[in-house]
């Protein structure tokens, strides 16, 4: 299985980190789109994603059919940034249209 976490800087740290590691514990490959090509910080300073070898993807590289589920961690600041990112919003819509599993933590 393969999961995509769509987030941004200032995400609510625990709403990113818990699903990120829980999915990995189950052997699921996790890619992260964080509106950057580098590690960003959550609201309380957690690195997103936490390690330099974790996979950060760009929107152009996201192929929805390659993923089994989508995770949208919460956090007011992060959600404000993401809702203004029309391409990220479109990715979420495509996941929904294809009836892929969506998980929102808010």
N, C-alpha and C positions, 0 to 999 in steps of 0.2 A: 504494500500500500504506500501511497504517497500523499502528503498533506502540504497545503500552502497556507501560511499565515500572512495575512495582509494587515500591515500596521504602519506606524510612523514613529518619529521621535515623540517623547512625552506620553507614550502609552502607559496605562496603569501597569506598573511593573509585574505584579503578581498575576494579572490577567493575561500577560504574555508568557511568563516564565513557567507557570504550572502546566498549561496545555503543551507548551514546547517540549518540556522534559517528559511529560507523561506519554506523549505520542512516541518519543524516541525510546522510552522504556519498553514500549510494545513492538519495537522494531520497525516503526513507520518512518520512512524518509521524510524529513521536514525541510521545506524551502521557505525562506522569508523574503517578502517584499516589504521594505521599510522606507520607501521613497528616497533611497540613497544607495550607493554602491559600497557603503562602508558601515561599520557598526555605529549605531546611534544610541542615545541614552533614553531610558524610560523616565517617568516623572520623578521617581525617587533615586535615579542614578544607575539602575541596572543596565548592563550592556545588552543591546538588542540587535542581532542575536549575541549570545554571551561569548562565543569563542571565534577567533579569527578564521578558523577552518569550517565554521557553519556556513551553509549555502545561502547567500543573498542573491536574489534574482531581480532582474529589471522587468518592467511590464512587458517590454518587447519580447522577452524570453519566455513568458508564461503561456503555456499551451494547456488550456483548461482540460482537455481530454486526457492529459497525462496525470491528472490529480484525481484522487478519490474523495477528498474532503477539503473544505475551506474553513479556516478559523479566523474570526474577527475579534481580537481582544479589545476591551473597552478602554475608557479613559476619555474624559471630555476633550482635552487638548488634542489628543490623537485623532479622535473622531472628527473634530473640526477640520483638521488638516486633510484627512482622507476624503471627507465629503466634497472638498473643493478640488480634489484630484479626479477629474472626469474619467480618465482612463482607468483608474482603480475602481471607480464606481461601475464602469462598464464590465470589468472582469467579474465583479460580484454578481451583476445581473446575468452574465453568461452562466456562471455556476448555478444560479437559481433556475434559469431556463432549461439547463441540462439535467435538472433535478439531482444535482450532486449534494452531498451532505454539507450543510452549513452549520457552523457553531459560532454563536455570538456571546461574548461575555461582557456584560455591561452592568 
